[in-house]
Amino acid sequence: MKKISVDHLARVEGNGGISATIDGKIVSDVKFSIYEGPRLIEKLTIGRTPEEDVSMSPRICAICSVSHKNAVLRAMENALDVKVSPKSYLLRELMHMGEFIESHSLHTFYLALPDFLGFPNAIAMASKYEFEVKIALEMKHFGNHIMKTINGRYIHGENAVIGGFGKYPAREELLQIKTRAIHFMPFVFKTVNLFCGIDYPDCPDAPTLYACCEPGDNKFGFWGDEILLSTGKTFHRDDYKKLTNEFVVSHSFAKHSLYQDKPYSVGALARIVNLGERLEGEAGKMYKKYYSSKWKSNPFFHNAARSLEILYSFERIPELVDEILKLKEDKSIVDYSAENGKGTGLVEAPRGLLIHHHEITDKLVSQVDIITPTAQNAEDIERYCHVAAQKLLDEGKEDQIRDRMDIIVRAFDPCISCSAHMAEVRNAPKNNWKMQLEEVTQKGDPAFIGVGNPTLSDDGAGIKLARELKNAGIQDVLLESEIEQDEDLWINDSDRPLIFLDAVDFNEDPGKVTLLPLHLILNNTSLSHRLLPTVSGLINYSKMKNTYVLGIQPDSLQKGNQLSAPVEKALNEIREQLTNIREQ
């Protein structure tokens, strides 16, 4: 049995990985893992005012903050029965176009295109495709300009509020946006021809279900009050759970979703499959020129779909500006009197269907549920990677599996940060480290390394514990001073757990014991610890995932070799626990 892993997905937003386990001639498992910690936005907004919620919720992600802003505004205004003016409605759509242009141009040119032109990244690609790289950058800047003009900032803007806008853009600013959008059109056509004309690999190829917003009135668009499936079935916004059915998986901080126990996809490709025939103008012509049945079953066509949406957005901008300028009066913010209510907002983020559900009780937020596109795509990402891995394995192309999975994940353009938003917060039981230590030892007999300074009272706890474990006959225990003598023990065997014993200040009661992953210690500057820089530098990523720190909260770090009573008590508990584990 072997495992093929992409531990650090390149050219995606956030920190994630994909792995496939091969058992003989069978791909037995595929996991799309998201390593970033939960954002907890859903819990942090509880007890806040609606206005605070509208400001906080988009902080779940800096990449698609306009989509989150529009989604929470639509949810909150549905909950509070607020009807915004037509001008505010159109301006929100205009700033949404800015985000689509910014996000799609960044992804298609800088993140996806190197995959199909044979370059490791956009910087390397620029040597031969300088024009494409520069145009993508100009498009991205233009999208940012639109968001900043309308929402105050292009990241986490605050001009859009419940009931309208704090300030309306000037006529001259809107006309400038319109003129520049028109000037971009020749380059937009080149973008569509480029990405729709790529000869995408036919592996993977598998049908799926697509879901997106139903804009209504037989129009193409990026929001609505219903969810449309590729089967033709629709759900009202408040019935969104009939589609999403989120659940927790053990290998990822992001939840997954299934519809009727099957994966489904959201995103640009879902919108084009479900709504593409509604495209008008030049986008409609390009759709008819390039779209085929292959798009329905191959996730690589997400990139082609994004190029059509870039064209749609550029065409839509002049129309929106003209409609906005016809409405001369800048309406004041619509007030509300409701103290209770609940509402759902459906919006298409660049990466797919985004759902916000917010409830208000006695003027304060009482419940929040955010369903992100990546949480909905996660199951299909794993499925498509499995399909591709198995087909390549069958064809004797095992060496191509890793790169193919990497490209598949990137085709979905996962927004990892905002997908890691698990709402449930659990308190660890008392002495949770004992259960964790048992789980770690089930992976194999750990090697222990005692670190610290025995001349600074409790900072010597790790050294003392290591010496006592040695005297008790526990194998493979090293002191900090011995690690360079036996690197094979703690570096080369990646399958064997490695546990550092150390005093760690995590602001707990003296003597508190905690088992922490090493990467959390190394990446968390608020934790006081003492680990040799050479040690952390020598451990590779594979070993890092199987390395821990058994930390003891010190009481005193004064000069001297006498440990405090709470730390002595903790050492006794650790020795007893390790003895019990060895005897089981």
C-alpha positions in Angstrom: 0.0 0.0 0.0 1.3 3.5 -0.8 0.0 7.0 -0.5 0.4 9.8 -3.0 0.0 13.2 -1.4 0.0 16.8 -2.4 0.7 18.1 1.1 0.7 21.8 0.2 -1.6 22.7 -2.7 0.0 25.4 -4.7 -1.8 28.3 -6.4 -5.0 28.1 -4.2 -6.2 30.4 -1.5 -5.3 29.0 1.8 -3.6 25.9 3.2 -4.9 22.5 2.0 -3.8 19.2 0.6 -5.1 16.2 -1.3 -4.0 12.6 -0.9 -4.8 9.2 -2.6 -4.1 5.9 -1.0 -3.3 3.1 -3.4 -3.7 -0.6 -2.4 -2.3 -2.7 -5.2 -4.2 -1.8 -8.2 -7.0 0.0 -6.4 -7.2 3.6 -5.2 -8.7 2.9 -1.8 -9.1 6.4 -0.5 -8.9 10.1 -1.5 -8.9 12.9 1.0 -9.2 16.7 0.4 -7.8 18.1 3.6 -8.1 21.7 4.8 -5.6 22.5 7.5 -6.6 26.0 8.4 -8.3 26.4 11.8 -12.0 27.2 12.0 -13.0 30.8 11.6 -15.8 30.5 14.1 -17.6 33.6 12.6 -20.9 31.9 13.1 -20.4 31.9 16.9 -18.6 35.2 17.2 -21.6 37.1 15.8 -24.1 35.7 18.3 -25.3 38.4 20.6 -24.2 41.2 18.2 -26.4 43.8 16.6 -27.5 43.2 13.0 -25.1 46.0 11.9 -22.2 44.4 13.7 -23.1 41.1 12.1 -23.0 42.6 8.6 -19.6 44.0 9.4 -18.2 40.9 11.0 -19.5 38.1 8.8 -17.5 39.1 5.6 -14.3 38.9 7.7 -14.6 35.1 7.2 -12.5 35.7 4.1 -10.6 38.6 2.4 -10.8 37.0 -1.0 -14.6 37.0 -1.5 -15.6 39.6 1.1 -18.0 41.4 -1.4 -19.9 38.1 -1.9 -20.2 37.6 1.8 -21.2 41.2 2.3 -24.0 40.9 -0.3 -25.1 37.5 1.1 -25.3 38.7 4.7 -27.1 42.0 3.6 -29.7 40.0 1.6 -30.2 37.6 4.6 -30.4 40.5 7.1 -32.8 42.5 5.0 -35.0 39.5 4.5 -35.0 39.0 8.3 -35.8 42.6 9.0 -38.2 43.2 6.1 -36.0 45.9 4.6 -36.6 46.8 0.9 -33.6 48.7 -0.5 -33.9 51.3 -3.3 -33.4 50.3 -6.9 -30.2 52.4 -7.0 -28.7 50.5 -4.0 -29.7 47.2 -5.6 -27.9 48.1 -8.8 -24.8 49.4 -7.0 -24.5 46.2 -5.1 -24.6 44.3 -8.3 -22.0 46.6 -9.8 -19.5 46.0 -7.0 -20.2 42.3 -7.3 -19.1 42.5 -11.0 -15.9 44.0 -9.7 -15.2 41.0 -7.4 -15.9 38.5 -10.2 -13.5 40.3 -12.6 -10.8 40.5 -9.9 -11.2 36.9 -8.7 -11.7 35.2 -12.1 -8.8 37.1 -13.8 -6.5 36.2 -10.9 -7.5 32.5 -11.0 -7.6 31.9 -14.7 -4.4 33.6 -15.7 -2.2 33.3 -12.6 -3.3 30.1 -10.9 -4.8 27.9 -13.6 -3.1 28.8 -16.9 0.4 27.7 -15.9 -1.0 24.2 -15.5 -1.9 24.0 -19.2 1.0 25.9 -20.7 3.6 23.8 -18.9 4.9 26.4 -16.3 5.3 26.0 -12.6 3.8 29.5 -11.9 2.8 32.8 -13.5 6.2 34.4 -12.9 7.9 31.7 -15.0 5.0 31.9 -17.5 5.6 35.7 -18.0 8.9 35.0 -19.8 6.9 33.7 -22.8 3.4 35.0 -22.2 4.1 38.6 -20.9 1.0 40.0 -22.6 -1.4 37.6 -20.8 0.3 38.2 -17.4 0.0 42.0 -17.8 -3.6 41.9 -19.0 -4.6 39.7 -16.1 -3.0 42.2 -13.7 -4.8 45.1 -15.3 -8.2 43.2 -15.0 -7.5 42.5 -11.4 -6.7 46.1 -10.6 -9.9 47.2 -12.4 -12.0 44.8 -10.4 -10.4 46.1 -7.2 -11.1 49.7 -8.3 -14.8 49.0 -8.8 -15.1 47.5 -5.3 -13.2 50.3 -3.7 -15.2 53.0 -5.5 -18.5 51.6 -4.4 -17.8 49.9 -1.1 -15.1 52.1 0.3 -12.3 49.5 0.2 -11.7 46.6 -2.2 -11.2 44.3 0.9 -13.8 44.4 3.7 -15.5 47.5 2.5 -18.0 49.1 4.8 -20.0 51.5 2.6 -22.7 48.9 1.9 -25.0 48.7 4.9 -28.4 47.4 5.9 -30.9 49.5 3.9 -28.5 51.0 1.3 -25.2 52.8 1.2 -23.4 55.2 3.4 -22.2 57.2 0.4 -23.1 57.0 -3.3 -20.3 57.2 -5.9 -20.1 60.3 -8.0 -21.4 60.4 -11.6 -17.8 60.9 -12.9 -16.6 57.8 -11.0 -19.3 55.7 -12.5 -18.6 57.0 -16.0 -15.0 56.2 -15.7 -15.8 52.6 -14.7 -18.1 52.3 -17.7 -15.5 53.7 -20.2 -12.7 51.5 -18.9 -14.9 48.4 -19.1 -15.6 49.2 -22.8 -11.9 49.7 -23.5 -11.1 46.3 -22.0 -13.4 44.4 -24.4 -10.7 43.4 -27.0 -8.6 41.8 -24.3 -11.7 40.1 -22.8 -12.4 38.4 -26.1 -8.8 37.1 -26.2 -9.4 35.8 -22.7 -12.5 33.8 -23.7 -10.8 32.4 -26.9 -7.8 31.4 -24.9 -9.5 29.5 -22.1 -12.4 28.1 -24.1 -9.9 26.9 -26.7 -7.6 25.0 -24.4 -7.5 21.2 -25.1 -8.3 20.2 -21.6 -7.4 16.6 -20.5 -10.3 14.2 -20.7 -9.4 12.6 -17.3 -11.4 12.9 -15.1 -14.7 12.6 -16.9 -17.8 11.9 -14.8 -21.3 13.4 -14.6 -22.3 15.3 -11.6 -25.2 17.5 -10.3 -24.8 21.2 -10.5 -26.4 23.8 -8.2 -26.6 27.6 -8.4 -28.8 30.6 -7.7 -31.9 31.0 -9.9 -31.8 34.7 -10.9 -35.4 34.6 -12.2 -37.0 36.2 -15.3 -35.0 33.7 -17.5 -31.9 35.9 -16.9 -28.2 35.1 -16.2 -27.0 36.5 -12.9 -25.3 36.0 -9.6 -28.0 36.1 -7.0 -31.7 35.2 -6.5 -34.2 33.8 -4.1 -34.1 30.2 -5.2 -31.6 27.5 -5.7 -31.6 25.8 -9.2 -30.3 22.3 -9.8 -29.2 20.9 -13.1 -32.2 18.5 -12.9 -34.5 21.5 -13.1 -35.6 21.2 -9.5 -35.6 24.4 -7.4 -35.6 25.2 -3.7 -36.7 28.4 -2.0 -33.9 30.2 -0.2 -35.2 29.2 3.2 -35.1 25.5 2.3 -31.4 25.5 1.5 -30.7 22.7 3.9 -32.6 20.4 1.5 -29.6 20.8 -0.7 -26.6 21.3 1.6 -26.8 18.8 4.4 -23.5 19.7 5.9 -21.5 17.2 8.0 -18.2 16.9 9.7 -15.3 14.8 8.4 -12.3 13.8 10.5 -9.6 14.8 8.0 -10.6 18.4 7.4 -11.5 21.6 9.2 -14.1 22.2 6.5 -17.5 20.5 6.5 -18.7 18.6 3.5 -22.1 18.5 1.8 -24.1 15.8 0.0 -27.4 16.1 -1.8 -29.4 12.9 -1.5 -26.2 11.1 -0.4 -24.4 12.2 -3.6 -21.7 14.9 -4.3 -22.6 18.0 -6.3 -20.7 20.9 -7.7 -21.2 24.7 -7.5 -19.2 27.4 -9.2 -18.7 28.9 -12.6 -19.2 25.6 -14.4 -22.5 25.1 -12.5 -23.7 28.5 -13.5 -22.8 28.0 -17.2 -24.3 24.5 -17.3 -27.6 25.6 -15.6 -27.9 29.1 -17.0 -25.6 29.4 -20.0 -28.4 29.4 -22.5 -29.6 32.6 -20.9 -26.4 34.5 -21.8 -27.0 37.4 -24.2 -24.8 39.7 -26.3 -21.2 38.7 -26.9 -21.2 36.3 -24.0 -24.1 34.5 -25.5 -22.3 34.2 -28.9 -19.2 32.8 -27.2 -21.3 30.3 -25.3 -22.8 29.0 -28.4 -19.4 28.8 -30.1 -17.6 26.9 -27.4 -20.1 25.1 -25.1 -20.5 21.3 -25.6 -21.7 18.3 -23.6 -18.1 17.8 -22.4 -18.4 20.7 -20.1 -21.0 18.8 -18.0 -18.6 16.1 -16.8 -15.1 17.6 -16.8 -14.2 20.0 -14.0 -11.4 21.5 -16.0 -14.0 23.5 -17.9 -14.5 25.6 -14.8 -11.7 27.7 -16.3 -13.6 28.1 -19.6 -16.7 29.0 -17.7 -14.9 31.6 -15.7 -13.7 33.3 -18.9 -17.4 33.5 -20.1 -18.3 35.1 -16.8 -15.5 37.6 -17.2 -17.0 38.6 -20.5 -20.5 38.7 -19.0 -19.3 40.9 -16.2 -17.6 43.4 -18.6 -20.7 43.6 -20.7 -22.9 44.0 -17.7 -21.0 46.9 -16.2 -21.9 49.6 -18.9 -25.6 48.5 -18.6 -25.5 48.8 -14.8 -23.9 52.2 -14.9 -26.5 53.5 -17.4 -29.3 52.2 -15.2 -27.8 53.7 -12.1 -27.3 57.1 -13.7 -31.0 57.2 -14.7 -31.9 57.2 -11.0 -30.9 60.8 -10.2 -31.8 60.9 -6.5 -29.4 59.3 -3.9 -31.8 57.5 -1.5 -31.2 57.6 2.2 -30.6 54.4 4.1 -33.9 52.5 4.7 -34.6 52.2 8.4 -36.2 49.2 10.1 -38.2 48.6 13.2 -38.3 44.8 13.4 -36.8 43.3 16.5 -37.1 39.7 15.5 -36.9 37.8 12.3 -34.9 35.3 10.3 -33.7 35.5 6.7 -31.6 33.7 4.1 -29.4 35.3 1.5 -28.4 33.5 -1.7 -25.4 34.8 -3.7 -23.1 33.4 -6.3 -19.5 34.0 -5.1 -16.9 33.5 -7.8 -16.4 30.0 -6.5 -20.0 29.1 -6.3 -23.3 29.2 -4.3 -22.9 31.1 -1.0 -25.6 30.9 1.6 -26.0 33.0 4.6 -28.8 32.4 7.1 -29.2 34.9 10.1 -31.8 35.1 12.8 -32.6 38.0 15.1 -34.1 37.8 18.6 -34.8 40.9 20.7 -32.7 43.1 18.4 -29.6 40.8 18.6 -28.3 38.0 16.4 -29.3 34.6 17.8 -28.3 32.2 15.1 -26.0 32.3 12.0 -25.4 29.6 9.4 -22.9 30.1 6.6 -22.6 27.5 3.8 -19.6 28.2 1.6 -18.9 27.0 -2.0 -15.8 25.1 -1.1 -17.7 23.2 1.7 -20.2 22.2 -1.0 -17.5 21.2 -3.6 -15.3 19.2 -1.2 -17.0 15.9 -1.8 -16.9 16.3 -5.6 -13.3 17.4 -5.4 -12.5 14.1 -3.7 -14.6 12.1 -6.2 -13.1 13.6 -9.3 -9.6 13.1 -7.9 -10.5 9.5 -7.2 -11.8 9.0 -10.7 -8.6 10.5 -12.2 -6.3 8.6 -9.9 -8.0 5.2 -10.7 -8.0 5.8 -14.4 -4.3 6.8 -14.5 -3.4 3.8 -12.3 -5.3 1.5 -14.7 -3.3 3.0 -17.6 0.0 2.5 -15.9 0.5 6.2 -15.4 0.8 6.3 -11.6 3.5 8.9 -11.9 0.9 11.4 -13.2 -1.6 11.0 -10.4 -0.1 13.6 -8.1 0.0 16.4 -10.7 -3.4 15.5 -12.0 -5.0 15.7 -8.6 -3.2 19.0 -8.0 -4.7 20.5 -11.2 -8.2 19.1 -10.4 -8.3 20.8 -7.0 -7.1 24.0 -8.5 -9.8 23.9 -11.2 -12.4 24.2 -8.5 -10.5 27.3 -7.2 -11.2 26.4 -3.5 -11.4 29.3 -1.1 -10.0 27.4 1.8 -10.1 30.2 4.4 -13.8 30.8 4.4 -14.7 27.1 4.1 -13.0 26.4 7.4 -15.9 27.8 9.4 -17.1 24.9 11.6 -19.7 26.4 13.9 -19.6 23.9 16.7 -17.2 24.7 19.6 -16.4 21.9 22.0 -14.6 22.1 25.3 -12.0 19.4 25.7 -12.6 17.1 28.7 -10.4 17.2 31.7 -7.1 15.5 31.2 -7.8 15.3 27.5 -4.0 14.8 26.9 -4.3 11.3 28.3 -6.7 10.3 25.5 -4.7 12.1 22.9 -1.5 10.4 24.1 -3.2 7.0 23.7 -4.3 7.9 20.2 -0.8 8.9 19.3 0.8 5.8 20.7 -1.6 3.7 18.6 0.3 4.9 15.5 3.5 3.3 16.9 5.8 3.5 19.9 6.8 7.1 20.2 10.3 8.5 20.5 10.7 11.1 23.2 13.0 14.1 23.4 13.3 16.0 26.6 14.2 19.7 26.1 14.6 22.6 28.4 16.9 24.4 30.8 17.4 22.5 34.1 18.9 25.6 35.8 15.6 27.5 35.5 13.4 25.6 37.9 10.2 24.4 35.9 11.9 24.9 32.5 13.8 21.7 33.4 10.7 19.6 33.5 11.2 18.1 30.1 14.8 17.1 30.8 13.9 15.6 34.2 11.0 13.6 32.8 13.1 12.2 30.0 15.8 11.1 32.5 13.1 9.4 34.6 11.6 7.6 31.6 15.0 6.4 30.7 15.6 5.0 34.2 12.1 3.4 34.0 13.3 1.4 31.0 11.2 3.2 28.4 13.0 2.8 25.0 14.1 5.6 22.6 14.2 8.5 25.0 16.7 11.3 24.2 17.8 14.4 26.0 18.2 17.7 24.1 22.0 17.3 24.4 21.8 13.9 22.7 19.7 14.6 19.6 22.6 15.2 17.2 24.0 11.8 18.2 20.9 9.8 17.0 19.2 11.7 14.2 17.9 8.5 12.6 15.7 8.0 15.6 13.7 11.2 15.4 14.1 12.3 11.7 14.0 9.5 9.2 11.1 7.3 10.5 8.2 9.5 9.5 5.6 6.9 10.5 6.8 6.8 14.0 5.4 9.5 16.4 7.9 11.9 17.9 7.0 13.6 21.2 9.0 16.6 22.6 8.8 16.9 26.4 8.9 20.6 27.4 7.6 23.3 29.7 5.2 25.4 27.6 3.5 28.6 28.7 -0.1 28.5 27.4 -1.6 30.7 30.1 -3.1 27.8 32.1 -2.9 26.8 35.7 0.6 25.6 36.8 1.0 21.9 36.2 -1.6 21.8 33.4 -0.6 19.2 30.7 -1.4 19.6 27.1 -0.4 17.6 24.0 0.0 19.9 21.1 1.0 19.3 17.4 4.5 20.7 16.8 3.3 22.9 13.9 1.0 24.7 16.3 3.8 25.4 18.7 6.1 26.6 15.9 3.5 28.8 14.2 2.1 30.3 17.4 4.2 33.2 18.8 2.0 33.5 21.9 3.2 30.2 23.2 6.5 30.3 25.2 8.6 27.3 24.4 12.2 26.2 23.9 12.9 24.0 20.9 16.2 24.0 19.1 16.0 25.8 15.7 18.0 23.1 14.2 15.4 20.5 15.2 12.4 22.3 13.6 14.5 23.0 10.5 15.5 19.4 10.0 12.0 17.9 10.4 10.2 17.5 7.0 6.5 18.1 6.5 5.7 14.4 6.7 7.4 14.0 10.0 6.0 17.3 11.2 2.4 15.9 10.9 3.4 13.1 13.3 5.3 15.2 15.8 3.9 16.6 19.1 4.9 18.6 22.2 3.8 17.2 25.6 3.8 20.6 27.3 3.6 21.3 31.0 2.5 24.7 32.3 5.3 26.1 34.5 4.8 27.9 37.7 8.3 29.4 38.1 11.2 30.0 35.7 13.5 31.4 38.4 17.2 30.2 38.7 17.6 26.9 40.5 16.9 23.2 39.8 13.9 22.7 42.1 10.6 22.1 40.3 7.4 23.5 41.7 4.9 21.3 43.3 2.3 21.5 40.5 4.9 20.6 37.9 6.2 17.7 40.0 2.6 16.4 40.3 2.2 16.7 36.5 5.4 14.6 35.9 4.0 11.9 38.2 0.8 11.8 36.2 2.6 11.6 32.9 4.9 8.7 34.1 1.8 6.9 35.4 0.0 7.4 32.1 2.9 6.1 30.0 3.3 3.1 32.3 -0.4 2.3 31.9 -0.2 2.6 28.1 2.9 0.3 28.0 1.1 -2.4 30.1 -2.1 -2.4 27.9 
